[in-house]
Amino acid sequence: MVDIIPNGVFRVELGVDFIIDKMREGRLRWFGHVKRRPQTATVRRVEAMLIEGSRRRGFLSDVTYLGLK
């Protein structure tokens, strides 16, 4: 019979973090990198833009994107 050992036990013994924590850490690292850039950098200028209207969220198909629909 196979023993059922929860993932948490292995995580603690091996010192491995949750995947979601590692993803969050990467996003925060990128955010800090962006914030340290000068205000004239492209990524900072885009951050300061004011966009009028709204955009649908989600994937645009090629037909919709090219205006063929």
Secondary structure, DSSP 8 states (H G I E B T S, - for coil): ------HHHHHHHHT---HHHHHHHHHHHHHHHHHHS-TTSHHHHHHH----S----S---HHHHTT--
